[in-house]
Every structure is written in C-alpha cells, then in structure tokens.
Amino acid sequence: VIVGWGRSIDFEDVNVSGSVIDVSQPTLSNSIRDVGTVVGLLWYSSTMQDVTVTSSTLSGGSDVGGVIGEAKSAVSIDRVSFTGTVMGGSTIGGIVGFADEGVALVDVTAEATVSSTGPTTGGIAGEMEETRATNVRFTGSVKGAKNGIGGIAGILEKTSRVEQASFRGEVIASGGDRVGGI
C-alpha cells in the first residue's frame, strides 16, 4: 500500500507491479477494511490518473479494491488499470471496493479474478452509490457467496450511472441472489 488514506491529494503516473497484500483471512467477521494496492481510503476531492497496477494479489475484510479500498466525496479516477486477484469478505471490486458521494470512474479497466465470501462483489466496483462510471471494462471472473454479484458492479444505487461498459468473463454465485453480468 502506497498510502493508508488520503484527503485532497493527487496520484499521477503511478506504476505498481508484483505486490502481495494480505491483511488476515478474508471473512465477514474480519474488521480490517478499506484495503487497496495504492490507497486504502481516498476521499474529499482527491484525484487519481494514469495509475497501473499489474500482477497484484490482494486480500482483506471489507471495502477491498484492486487499486482503492474506498473512494468517497468527489473523487476523480481516470485512466486506471488493474491486473491480478482481489479477495475479501464483503464489498470487493477489481478497481474499488466501495465508491460513494460523487465518485467519477472514467477509462478504467480490470483483468482479474475478484472473489468474496460475503455480499457485494463486482468486476470494477463492489458497490457504487452516487457514482458515475464511463468507459469501464472488465475481463475475468467475479465470484460471490451472497447477494449483489455483478460483472461491473455488485450493487449500483442512489443515482449512480454506468455508460459504455463492457464485461467479458464469468459471474459465479455460490449463494444469495441479485446476480448480473453488468
């Protein structure tokens, strides 16, 4: 992890390769949250652009993302990519675990295996609330054990919008409901 959490900060031209981050066993009871390869929590008018994470393996409790664990409060995420594996208990995504309160995802891609032992699992984001995603692409596998499993987002709500999205791969639900390709 480059930064545990950042408020009103900018990431530009960052490359991470071959990282392994394991913060205990990814179970629902695990209290470790906001886990990402680059930043755990990114918030309050922060920006991230031209960030590439390759060959990364990441596991945590909740709000776990390949690049960002949680993004909120007018965060801009542009031209970000992730390749690797993301595992956790709940709210797990290939790019960001949980995106809320005016987050914009533009030109993001993930080629990954994303899996959870609990609810809310997506190829790009586990959960998006009040979030706009434009030109997002996911290739790989999304595996979830409970409700809210999708190729792009596990849960999409509160005025969120997805435009120009593509998904290629598989969505596997071992339990629960609310499962979709996008």
Secondary structure, DSSP 4 states (H G I P E B T S, - for coil): --EEEEES-EEEEEEEES-EEE-S---TT---EEEESSEEEEESS-EEEEEEEEEEEEEEEEEEESSEEEEESS-EEEEEEEEEEEEEEEEEESSEEEEEEEEEEEEEEEEEEEEESSS-EESSEEEEEEEEEEEEEEEEEEEESSS-EESSEEEEESS-EEEEEEEEEEEEESS-S-EE--
